[in-house]
């Protein structure tokens, strides 16, 4: 299923965006036209879909929500799925970003 590949890509892209200084991240899911645009704004991050902004949030709240959802979804990966190791690696790489924010080490 492409959802696991898309979430892996989202975790990797969002980790780089939140850790870096870029102003905008456009994420498009694997083998789909679904996309989201993440933008740095004065007080955090805006998340937009094609029809406009769907959320404004602090970067630590966004990271925590994405990690929680991705971790929950990982439990649905079928045993032996070829995407499992990449998914696990992306989760492991993203997790410290959330831990850093939760312990006061954010940007």
C-alpha positions as CSV (number, residue, x, y, z in Angstrom):
1,X,0.0,0.0,0.0
2,X,1.2,3.5,-0.8
3,X,0.1,4.9,2.5
4,X,3.1,3.4,4.3
5,X,5.5,4.8,1.6
6,X,3.7,8.2,1.8
7,X,4.0,8.4,5.6
8,X,7.6,7.4,5.5
9,X,8.2,10.2,3.0
10,X,6.2,12.6,5.2
11,X,8.2,11.8,8.3
12,X,11.5,12.3,6.4
13,X,10.4,15.5,4.7
14,X,8.8,17.0,7.8
15,X,11.8,16.1,9.9
16,X,14.2,18.0,7.5
17,X,11.8,20.9,7.3
18,X,11.3,21.3,11.1
19,X,15.0,20.8,11.8
20,X,16.1,23.3,9.1
21,X,15.4,26.9,8.2
22,X,13.3,26.4,5.1
23,X,10.2,28.5,4.8
24,X,8.0,26.1,2.9
25,X,7.5,22.3,2.4
26,X,5.2,21.0,-0.2
27,X,4.5,17.3,0.5
28,X,2.8,15.1,-2.1
29,X,1.9,11.5,-1.3
30,X,3.3,8.6,-3.2
31,X,1.4,7.8,-6.4
32,X,-1.3,10.3,-5.6
33,X,-2.1,14.0,-6.2
34,X,-2.8,14.6,-2.5
35,X,-0.6,17.3,-1.2
36,X,-0.1,19.5,1.8
37,X,1.9,22.7,2.1
38,X,3.6,23.5,5.4
39,X,4.8,27.1,5.9
40,X,6.6,28.8,8.7
41,X,4.6,31.6,10.1
42,X,5.2,34.1,12.8
43,X,4.0,31.9,15.6
44,X,4.5,28.4,14.2
45,X,3.5,26.4,11.2
46,X,0.5,26.7,8.9
47,X,-0.8,23.6,7.1
48,X,-2.7,24.1,3.9
49,X,-4.6,22.0,1.4
50,X,-5.6,23.1,-2.1
51,X,-8.6,25.1,-0.7
52,X,-6.6,27.0,1.9
53,X,-5.2,26.8,5.4
54,X,-6.5,23.9,7.4
55,X,-4.5,24.4,10.6
56,X,-2.1,26.7,12.4
57,X,0.0,25.2,15.1
58,X,3.3,25.3,17.0
59,X,6.0,23.2,15.4
60,X,6.3,21.0,18.5
61,X,2.5,20.2,18.4
62,X,2.7,19.4,14.7
63,X,5.7,17.1,15.3
64,X,4.0,15.3,18.2
65,X,0.7,14.8,16.3
66,X,2.4,13.5,13.2
67,X,4.6,11.1,15.3
68,X,1.6,9.8,17.3
69,X,-0.4,9.1,14.1
70,X,2.5,7.5,12.3
71,X,3.3,5.3,15.3
72,X,-0.3,4.2,15.5
73,X,-0.4,3.4,11.8
74,X,2.8,1.4,12.1
75,X,0.9,-1.2,14.1
76,X,-1.2,-1.9,10.9
77,X,1.8,-2.8,8.8
78,X,1.4,-6.3,7.5
79,X,4.1,-8.7,8.7
80,X,6.9,-8.9,6.2
81,X,5.8,-5.8,4.4
82,X,8.8,-4.5,2.3
83,X,8.1,-0.9,3.6
84,X,8.4,-1.9,7.2
85,X,12.1,-1.3,7.7
86,X,12.0,2.1,6.0
87,X,9.0,3.1,8.0
88,X,10.7,2.0,11.2
89,X,13.8,4.0,10.3
90,X,11.8,7.1,9.5
91,X,9.9,6.8,12.9
92,X,13.2,6.4,14.7
93,X,14.7,9.4,13.0
94,X,11.7,11.6,13.7
95,X,11.2,10.6,17.3
96,X,14.1,12.6,18.7
97,X,12.7,15.8,17.1
98,X,9.6,15.4,19.3
99,X,11.6,14.5,22.4
100,X,13.7,17.6,21.9
101,X,10.7,19.8,21.8
102,X,9.0,18.1,24.8
103,X,12.1,18.7,26.9
104,X,12.4,22.4,26.1
105,X,15.1,22.1,23.5
106,X,13.0,23.5,20.6
107,X,13.8,26.3,18.2
